[in-house]
């Protein structure tokens, strides 16, 4: 029964959390959790291999789980109007992601000027920042940050 569910909309439900085994919904492609009171997303979400759309706007999220980078089918990630302070390392490896909305969070990385430029700029910036941790060099010359 639940193994065949492809879309779940639980917006406007005052949810504070998700069950820890949420990742068991292996056929899920579209998950909409906007306008709740979520403070975190369970790590098991990384098991949703078919997930293409994830809406988390207007919650109380401070972070996204590192497991989110396992969502290789993810095309759309909307996390506007939360309290995110950072993005998980490796988020730029989500090659299918073509719509990443981060407005109105507490992010310092990437800065607002990069967020305003859209998904491609965000992903390129995050790649540079992540690789800087190993190379100890940050080259933002091609980012046109002004």
Backbone torsions as a table, in degrees:
resi	resn	phi	psi	omega
1	UNK	NA	-67.9	-177.8
2	UNK	-70.8	-20.6	179.8
3	UNK	-65.9	-20.9	-177.9
4	UNK	-98.2	-0.7	-178.7
5	UNK	-67.7	127.1	-179.2
6	UNK	-108.0	-19.8	-179.5
7	UNK	-142.4	133.8	175.8
8	UNK	-131.1	127.0	175.3
9	UNK	-118.6	113.6	179.2
10	UNK	-125.3	31.1	179.8
11	UNK	-68.0	152.6	177.2
12	UNK	56.9	46.0	-179.7
13	UNK	-121.6	7.3	179.0
14	UNK	60.6	25.3	-179.2
15	UNK	-67.0	137.4	176.8
16	UNK	-102.6	-17.9	-178.3
17	UNK	-165.3	174.3	177.9
18	UNK	-119.8	154.3	176.8
19	UNK	-61.4	143.7	-177.8
20	UNK	-60.9	-25.2	-178.3
21	UNK	-94.9	22.7	-178.1
22	UNK	-57.0	-28.6	-179.9
23	UNK	-66.0	-7.4	178.9
24	UNK	-75.5	-7.4	179.1
25	UNK	-83.4	72.1	-167.6
26	UNK	-64.8	-19.6	179.4
27	UNK	-94.4	-3.3	-174.8
28	UNK	-63.0	126.6	179.5
29	UNK	-113.5	-22.9	-171.3
30	UNK	-141.0	115.2	-178.6
31	UNK	-126.4	119.0	-177.2
32	UNK	-120.3	114.5	-175.7
33	UNK	-126.0	29.5	-178.5
34	UNK	-64.5	154.7	172.1
35	UNK	55.7	53.8	172.9
36	UNK	-124.3	-158.9	178.3
37	UNK	-124.2	31.1	-177.7
38	UNK	-63.4	132.0	176.9
39	UNK	-105.7	-17.9	174.3
40	UNK	-155.0	160.7	177.3
41	UNK	-110.8	131.7	-177.0
42	UNK	-63.5	142.7	-179.0
43	UNK	-62.4	-26.4	-178.8
44	UNK	-63.6	-10.8	177.2
45	UNK	-59.7	-24.8	178.0
46	UNK	-62.0	-15.0	178.4
47	UNK	-85.6	-2.4	-179.1
48	UNK	-86.1	74.2	-173.0
49	UNK	-59.9	-25.7	-177.5
50	UNK	-96.1	-1.1	-175.9
51	UNK	-63.1	121.6	179.3
52	UNK	-107.0	-30.9	-175.0
53	UNK	-128.9	126.6	177.5
54	UNK	-134.6	112.5	179.8
55	UNK	-109.0	121.7	-179.4
56	UNK	-130.6	22.3	-178.9
57	UNK	-60.0	149.6	171.3
58	UNK	57.5	54.8	172.7
59	UNK	-124.3	-158.8	179.9
60	UNK	-122.3	32.3	-175.7
61	UNK	-69.6	132.2	176.0
62	UNK	-100.4	-26.5	180.0
63	UNK	-151.7	162.5	171.8
64	UNK	-109.3	144.9	-179.1
65	UNK	-67.6	147.7	175.9
66	UNK	-57.0	-28.3	-178.7
67	UNK	-62.1	-14.9	-178.8
68	UNK	-63.0	-25.6	179.7
69	UNK	-72.6	-6.1	174.8
70	UNK	-82.2	-9.0	-175.4
71	UNK	-82.7	71.5	-173.0
72	UNK	-66.9	-15.5	177.4
73	UNK	-93.2	-4.2	-174.4
74	UNK	-64.6	122.8	179.8
75	UNK	-106.9	-28.8	-174.4
76	UNK	-137.7	121.5	178.0
77	UNK	-128.9	109.9	-178.9
78	UNK	-111.6	115.4	-179.8
79	UNK	-133.5	42.5	179.0
80	UNK	-74.3	155.0	174.4
81	UNK	58.1	52.3	172.9
82	UNK	-125.9	-162.3	175.7
83	UNK	-122.0	34.1	-179.5
84	UNK	-57.9	133.5	177.3
85	UNK	-108.1	-16.0	179.6
86	UNK	-158.1	161.0	173.6
87	UNK	-104.7	150.1	179.9
88	UNK	-66.0	143.2	176.8
89	UNK	-59.7	144.6	177.6
90	UNK	82.8	4.3	-180.0
91	UNK	-60.8	-28.0	-179.9
92	UNK	-66.7	-11.9	179.3
93	UNK	-80.8	-4.5	178.7
94	UNK	-78.9	84.7	-172.7
95	UNK	-64.5	-26.3	-179.8
96	UNK	-79.6	-15.6	-174.9
97	UNK	-68.2	113.3	179.5
98	UNK	-120.9	-0.2	177.1
99	UNK	-141.7	98.4	179.5
100	UNK	-118.8	112.5	-177.5
101	UNK	-112.5	120.3	-173.6
102	UNK	-124.4	6.5	-174.3
103	UNK	-55.7	149.5	175.0
104	UNK	60.0	55.1	171.2
105	UNK	-125.7	-172.5	179.4
106	UNK	-105.7	25.9	-174.9
107	UNK	-67.0	137.5	169.2
108	UNK	-104.0	-28.0	178.4
109	UNK	-130.3	116.1	-2.1
110	UNK	-76.5	155.0	178.2
111	UNK	-70.4	161.8	-177.2
112	UNK	-54.9	-35.2	-178.8
113	UNK	-63.1	-34.0	177.2
114	UNK	-75.8	-43.6	179.2
115	UNK	-57.3	-40.5	-179.6
116	UNK	-63.0	-24.7	-179.2
117	UNK	-81.0	-10.8	174.1
118	UNK	100.7	-177.2	-171.0
119	UNK	-57.7	-48.5	-177.1
120	UNK	-60.8	-41.8	179.5
121	UNK	-66.0	-40.8	179.3
122	UNK	-61.9	-47.3	-177.7
123	UNK	-64.4	-41.7	178.9
124	UNK	-64.3	-42.7	179.6
125	UNK	-62.3	-46.7	-178.9
126	UNK	-63.9	-34.6	177.3
127	UNK	-63.4	-44.5	179.3
128	UNK	-62.5	-45.1	-178.2
129	UNK	-65.0	-44.9	179.0
130	UNK	-62.3	-42.7	-178.1
131	UNK	-71.6	-22.7	178.0
132	UNK	-64.3	-26.4	-179.0
133	UNK	-67.3	-24.6	177.3
134	UNK	-99.2	-37.7	-176.9
135	UNK	-85.9	-18.0	-176.0
136	UNK	61.7	22.6	178.0
137	UNK	-130.0	141.4	176.0
138	UNK	-125.0	117.1	179.2
139	UNK	-117.4	104.0	-179.4
140	UNK	-108.0	20.2	-174.9
141	UNK	-60.8	-33.3	-177.5
142	UNK	-92.2	7.1	-175.8
143	UNK	-84.1	-14.4	-174.1
144	UNK	39.5	70.8	-174.1
145	UNK	-86.1	9.1	179.8
146	UNK	-101.6	NA	NA
